[in-house]
Amino acid sequence: MDEGPSSFYPKRACADMKANHLTPQTPPSFHDDLQIDATPIWQLLLAAGLLLAFTSDLLLPAAWSHITHVGLLLTGGVLAAWLLRTPLPRLSRWLTVGALTSAIGGAYVWIDDPILLALLVLPPVLAVALLGLPAGVAWAGAETFALIGLSFWRAISIETAVVLVTLWAVVAMIAALLRAIHRVAGWSWASYEQTREELSTARDRQLQLNQALADLAHVNEQLTRLNQLAQGLRQVAEDARGAKEQFVANVSHELRTPLNMIIGFSEIILQTPESYGARVPPALLADLAVIHRNAEHLSALIDDVLDLSQIEMGEMALARTPVDMAALIANVVTAARPLFESKRLYLHAELPPHLPLVECDATRIREVLLNLLSNAGRFTEAGGVQITVRLEPSALVIAVADTGSGIPVDGLAKLFQPFFQLDGSIRRRYGGTGLGLSICKRFIELHNGKIWVESAPGRGATFSFSLPLPAAMPEDTRFLRGLTPDWEHHQRTRPSAAPLTTVRPRFVVLDAANVLPRLMTRYLDHVEIAPVADFAAAQAELARTPAHALLVNTLSIGATLDQLNLAAALPPGAPALLCSIPGLDHHALEAGATHLLVKPVTREALLAALDRLDVGEGPVLVVDDEPDALQLFGRMLATTGRDHRVLLARDGHEALAILADVRPAVILLDLIMPNMDGFQLLAARSRDPALQTIPVIIVSAQDPTRQPIVSNALAITQGGGLSMRQLLKSIEFISTQLTPLATQPEMT
C-alpha cells in the first residue's frame, strides 16, 4: 500500500515546488506511519531499569533481591540501543525489544516466579510498535520456541500454557486491529489524494473563471463604449435624416406656389381662350396642354414626395375611425372602373358577407387601394383584376390580383423602395414615378399591418396587405381581463455571473502645456484620460478606442480650427472641445517673474530653473513664510556643490530690507505670505529700476493670477458638423452653466 512521490504530490504541487526551488519529500508508507518514535520507549524503559536497579531494595521483598540485576540488564540494553540509533536505526529497535525480553527472562530465571512469564506478552507488542506486524509475529514465535525449549528443562506448568495462549491471542488481536487500521487508512489515503486532485482542478477552474470574468468585464466595457458611440452615431444619422426630410418638405411646399400658378393660368387659357381677346393659335394651345399635363404630373410627384417625407419624419398622423371595408372597396372600384373599361379589362371584387369594422384611416387606405388598382390596370393588357377579401383570426387581408406580365424575381425585393422602376422600357411605356408602392407600404405599416407581393414572369402579380382587427373584449369583467394568456414569464433561476462594470467617461486630451491632464487628474477622478502629443496621435487614439470627446488646449482656437480642419478630419460623430488655458510660465511672465515652479519642487527642477537663468553662483534670496520651506530650499542650495549664499526672508518686508543691502543673483519667491505677499513684492520690484534686473522664480502652489485657472474661449465642433438639435441643446446647456448666480431666481 506504499505510495510513491508522483502519486502523493499532484503535478501542480510539484510544479509549484519546482517554481519555489523546493524538493518534495517521499511520503511515508502506511507501515511507517504505524511505527511509533522509539525515543519515548527508550526513555520509559531506561527509567524503569534505573528504578529497578536503585530502588528495588527499598520497595520489594528480599526474595526479589535479584531484580536489581534485571534493572541493570535492562538499562544496559536500552543504552546500547540508544547509542546505535543513528548508525543502525533498525538494529537499535531490535536491540530494544531484545533488552526488554532479556530483562523479563532474567527476572524469571533469578526469581523463579511463574507470574513473570506473563510479561512476555510485552516484547511482541513492542516489536509491532517499533518494527511492524511481521517483526511482532516473528518475535512471538521466537518466544514460543523458547518457552517450549524451556519445558525440556522444567516441566510445562499451567502458567506457561496460559502465557502462550495469551501471547498469541494478543498478537491475533493486534493483527486484526492493524488490518482494520490499514483498510481505513487506505480509504482515507485514497480519499485524501482524490480530494487533492479535485482541489487542484477546482483551483484551476477558479483561475480560468476569474480570467474569463475579467475578460468578460473588459469586453462589456468595450461593448458599452461602442454602444454609446453607436447611439451617438444613430442620433447623428437620425438628425441628418430629419434635416433631409425637413428640407424635402420645405422644398415641396415652396414648389407648390409656382406650380399652382403654372397649372392655374394654363388651365384658364386652355378652357377659356376667348377671355384673352383675339383668337389663340391652336399650336400655342397644344403647347399649353403639354405644359398643363406635365405640371399636373409634377404636382402629383411633389405630393408623393411630401407624403413620403412626412412619414419619414413621423409627422403624419392617422385619423383612425371604424370603417366599413365593403363600402370603401365598392367606392374605390367605382372610381377606378373607367380606367379598366377604357382598356376593356374586367374588375371584379369578391367579398365575404358581414365584414367587421376596421379601425383605420379611410383616406389613406383608399389611396392604397387606388394605387394598387391603378398599377394593375396600367400593367395589364388582357384579362383584368380580381379583388379578394378574407378574414383571418386577427387581421383582414385584401388582395389585388392582375393578369399582367408579372414581375421578375430580382425585382421583388426592391419593389417597395422609393423611386424604384423595374426597367427603362416599362417607364417609357407606362410612366409613373416609383413612389406609389413605397407610400402604400408606409401607410400600411403606420396601421401596424404589412404588405407583400407574389408574382412570377408571365403569371401576373398579386399584391396583398393586411390590417389588424380590434381585439374582442373579454366577457369576464373581473380583474383578470387585463391578463394575456399567451404571455410567458421566465424566472431567473440563478444570479448572473457577469460582473457589473461602470464605464468611466473617456477623453482624448491634446495639450502641449499639460494643463488639462493635470486639472482633470486632480479634480475629475471619475474620468479616463488618454493624453496624446499631436493631432495625428489623437486621430489614431480615437480610431482605436471610442471616446466621449477630443479635448484640445490651444492659445489660438481659430488658427487651430483652420490649420487642423477638425470638423472634416474627425471621425463622424466625434465631438471636439477646444479651450485656451495659458501654461504656468505664461502666468509667471504676466505676474512679472521669469519662471514658475509648482510645489512640491524637486531638487532637479530647482537646479534646472537656475541653469536656465545661467545662475551658477552668487547669493540666492528665498522668500517664504514657512520655516520648513526656508530650511528645505536652503538645504537644496547648500548641497548643490555650487557657491551659493542663501538669504532667507519670511515676507516681502524682510525681502526688501535684504535687497536694500544685497543684490542676489536670483529670488525664489512664494506668493501667499502674511504682511506683504509675493504680488506686492513683485510690484515693488517693478517700481525700483535697481531691482528690475534681478530674475524671480515663483515657487508656489497657487495660480499666479490669484484667480482660478480660466480659459478665455471655448469652441465645440464635431465630425460631420452639428445638427440643429445638437446645436440648440449645446446652447441651452452652456448658457445654463454660464448664467451668473445673480440672475438665477431666488429660492423660497
Long-range contacts (C-beta under 8 A, 24 or more apart in sequence): 1-29, 1-30, 1-182, 1-186, 1-189, 2-29, 2-30, 2-31, 3-27, 3-29, 3-189, 3-193, 7-193, 8-193, 10-196, 10-197, 10-200, 12-200, 12-203, 12-204, 13-196, 13-200, 30-182, 30-185, 30-186, 30-189, 31-132, 33-185, 34-132, 34-178, 34-181, 35-129, 35-130, 35-131, 35-132, 36-129, 36-130, 38-81, 38-85, 38-92, 38-93, 38-96, 38-130, 41-96, 41-126, 41-129, 41-130, 42-78, 42-81, 42-82, 42-96, 45-74, 45-78, 45-96, 45-99, 45-100, 46-75, 46-78, 46-79, 46-82, 48-74, 49-73, 49-74, 49-75, 49-76, 49-78, 49-103, 50-75, 63-111, 64-111, 66-106, 66-107, 66-110, 66-111, 67-107, 67-110, 67-111, 69-106, 69-110, 70-103, 70-106, 70-107, 70-110, 71-103, 73-99, 73-102, 73-103, 73-106, 74-99, 74-100, 74-102, 74-103, 77-102, 77-103, 90-131, 93-130, 93-131, 94-131, 94-135, 96-126, 96-130, 97-123, 97-126, 97-127, 97-130, 97-131, 97-135, 97-139, 100-126, 101-139, 101-143, 105-146, 114-157, 114-159, 114-160, 115-159, 117-147, 117-159, 117-160, 117-163, 118-159, 118-162, 118-163, 118-166, 120-147, 120-163, 120-167, 121-163, 121-166, 121-167, 121-170, 124-167, 124-170, 124-171, 124-174, 125-170, 125-174, 128-174, 128-178, 133-174, 133-175, 133-178, 136-171, 136-174, 137-171, 137-175, 140-167, 140-168, 140-171, 143-167, 144-168, 209-497, 213-497, 213-498, 213-499, 216-498, 216-499, 217-498, 217-499, 217-501, 220-498, 220-499, 220-501, 221-501, 221-503, 222-545, 224-501, 224-503, 225-503, 225-506, 225-545, 225-546, 226-546, 228-503, 228-546, 228-548, 229-546, 229-573, 232-573, 233-572, 233-573, 236-572, 236-573, 236-720, 236-723, 239-723, 239-724, 239-725, 239-726, 240-720, 240-723, 241-312, 242-313, 242-723, 242-725, 243-723, 243-724, 245-309, 245-310, 245-312, 245-313, 246-309, 246-313, 248-305, 248-306, 248-308, 248-309, 249-306, 249-309, 249-310, 249-313, 252-302, 252-303, 252-305, 252-306, 252-309, 253-306, 255-298, 255-302, 256-299, 256-302, 259-295, 259-298, 259-299, 259-302, 262-291, 262-292, 262-295, 263-292, 263-295, 263-296, 263-299, 266-291, 266-292, 266-295, 267-292, 300-433, 301-433, 301-435, 304-433, 304-435, 304-436, 304-439, 305-435, 307-439, 307-442, 308-418, 308-435, 308-438, 308-439, 308-442, 311-439, 311-442, 311-443, 311-446, 316-446, 318-360, 318-361, 318-364, 318-446, 318-447, 319-361, 319-362, 319-363, 320-359, 320-360, 320-361, 321-359, 321-360, 321-361, 321-362, 322-357, 322-358, 322-359, 323-357, 323-358, 323-359, 323-360, 323-362, 323-365, 324-355, 324-357, 325-351, 325-355, 325-357, 325-358, 325-389, 325-396, 325-398, 326-351, 326-355, 328-362, 328-365, 328-366, 328-369, 329-369, 329-387, 329-389, 329-398, 331-366, 332-366, 332-369, 332-370, 332-373, 333-373, 333-387, 335-370, 336-370, 336-373, 336-374, 336-377, 339-373, 339-374, 339-377, 339-378, 340-377, 340-384, 340-385, 343-377, 343-380, 343-381, 345-377, 345-380, 345-382, 345-383, 345-384, 345-385, 346-383, 346-384, 346-385, 347-373, 347-377, 347-384, 347-385, 347-387, 348-384, 348-385, 348-386, 348-387, 349-386, 349-387, 349-388, 349-389, 350-386, 350-387, 350-388, 350-389, 351-387, 351-389, 352-389, 352-390, 352-391, 355-389, 355-391, 355-396, 356-391, 356-396, 356-469, 358-396, 358-467, 358-469, 358-470, 359-470, 360-447, 360-467, 361-443, 361-446, 361-447, 364-443, 364-446, 364-447, 365-443, 365-447, 365-467, 367-439, 367-440, 367-443, 368-440, 368-443, 368-444, 368-465, 369-398, 369-400, 371-436, 371-437, 371-439, 371-440, 372-400, 372-440, 372-463, 373-400, 374-436, 375-432, 375-436, 375-437, 375-463, 376-400, 376-402, 376-404, 376-461, 376-463, 377-402, 378-430, 378-431, 378-432, 379-404, 379-405, 379-426, 379-430, 379-461, 380-404, 380-460, 381-405, 383-460, 392-466, 394-468, 394-469, 394-471, 395-449, 395-466, 395-467, 395-468, 395-469, 396-466, 396-467, 396-469, 397-464, 397-465, 397-466, 398-464, 398-465, 398-466, 398-467, 399-462, 399-463, 399-464, 400-462, 400-463, 400-464, 401-460, 401-461, 401-462, 401-463, 402-460, 402-461, 402-462, 403-460, 404-460, 404-461, 405-457, 405-458, 405-460, 406-455, 406-456, 406-457, 406-458, 406-459, 406-460, 406-461, 407-453, 407-455, 407-456, 407-457, 407-461, 408-457, 409-456, 412-453, 412-455, 415-453, 416-440, 416-441, 416-451, 440-465, 504-528, 505-548, 506-530, 506-545, 506-546, 506-547, 506-548, 507-547, 507-548, 507-549, 507-550, 507-551, 508-532, 508-538, 508-541, 508-542, 508-547, 508-549, 508-550, 508-551, 509-550, 509-551, 509-553, 510-534, 510-535, 510-537, 510-538, 510-550, 510-551, 510-552, 510-553, 511-551, 511-552, 511-553, 512-553, 513-553, 513-581, 513-582, 513-583, 513-584, 515-553, 515-581, 515-582, 515-583, 515-584, 515-709, 516-551, 516-553, 516-579, 516-581, 519-709, 535-564, 535-569, 539-569, 539-570, 539-571, 542-570, 542-571, 542-574, 543-571, 547-574, 548-575, 549-574, 549-575, 549-576, 549-577, 550-574, 550-575, 550-576, 550-577, 551-576, 551-577, 551-579, 552-576, 552-577, 552-578, 552-579, 553-578, 553-579, 553-580, 553-581, 554-578, 554-579, 554-580, 555-580, 555-582, 556-580, 557-713, 557-715, 561-715, 561-717, 566-717, 566-719, 567-717, 567-718, 567-719, 567-720, 567-721, 568-719, 569-719, 570-717, 570-718, 570-719, 571-719, 572-719, 572-720, 573-718, 573-719, 573-720, 574-718, 574-719, 575-716, 575-717, 575-718, 576-716, 576-717, 576-718, 576-719, 577-714, 577-715, 577-716, 578-713, 578-714, 578-715, 578-716, 578-717, 579-711, 579-713, 579-714, 579-715, 580-711, 580-712, 580-713, 581-709, 581-710, 581-711, 584-704, 587-703, 587-704, 587-705, 588-698, 588-704, 590-704, 590-705, 591-671, 591-679, 591-682, 591-698, 591-704, 591-705, 592-682, 592-683, 592-685, 592-686, 592-696, 593-669, 593-682, 593-696, 593-697, 593-698, 593-704, 594-695, 594-696, 594-697, 595-695, 595-697, 595-698, 596-697, 596-698, 596-700, 596-704, 597-697, 597-698, 597-699, 598-700, 598-701, 599-699, 599-700, 599-701, 601-699, 603-636, 603-639, 603-640, 606-633, 606-636, 606-637, 606-668, 607-640, 609-697, 610-666, 610-697, 613-666, 613-695, 613-697, 615-665, 615-666, 615-695, 616-642, 617-642, 617-643, 617-644, 617-665, 618-643, 618-644, 618-645, 618-664, 618-665, 618-666, 619-644, 619-645, 619-646, 619-647, 619-662, 619-663, 619-664, 619-665, 620-644, 620-645, 620-646, 620-647, 620-664, 620-665, 620-666, 620-667, 620-668, 621-647, 621-648, 621-649, 621-655, 621-658, 621-659, 621-662, 621-664, 621-666, 621-667, 621-668, 622-646, 622-647, 622-648, 622-649, 622-668, 623-649, 623-650, 623-651, 623-652, 623-654, 623-655, 623-667, 623-668, 623-669, 623-670, 623-673, 623-678, 623-681, 624-649, 624-650, 624-668, 624-670, 624-673, 624-699, 625-650, 625-651, 625-670, 625-672, 625-673, 625-674, 626-670, 629-670, 629-699, 633-668, 633-699, 651-675, 651-676, 651-677, 652-676, 652-677, 652-678, 652-680, 652-681, 652-684, 655-681, 656-681, 656-684, 659-691, 659-694, 663-690, 663-694, 664-694, 665-694, 665-695, 666-694, 666-695, 666-696, 666-697, 667-694, 667-695, 667-696, 667-697, 668-697, 668-699, 669-696, 669-697, 669-698, 669-699, 669-700, 670-698, 670-699, 670-700, 671-698, 671-700, 671-702, 671-704, 671-706, 672-700, 672-702, 679-706
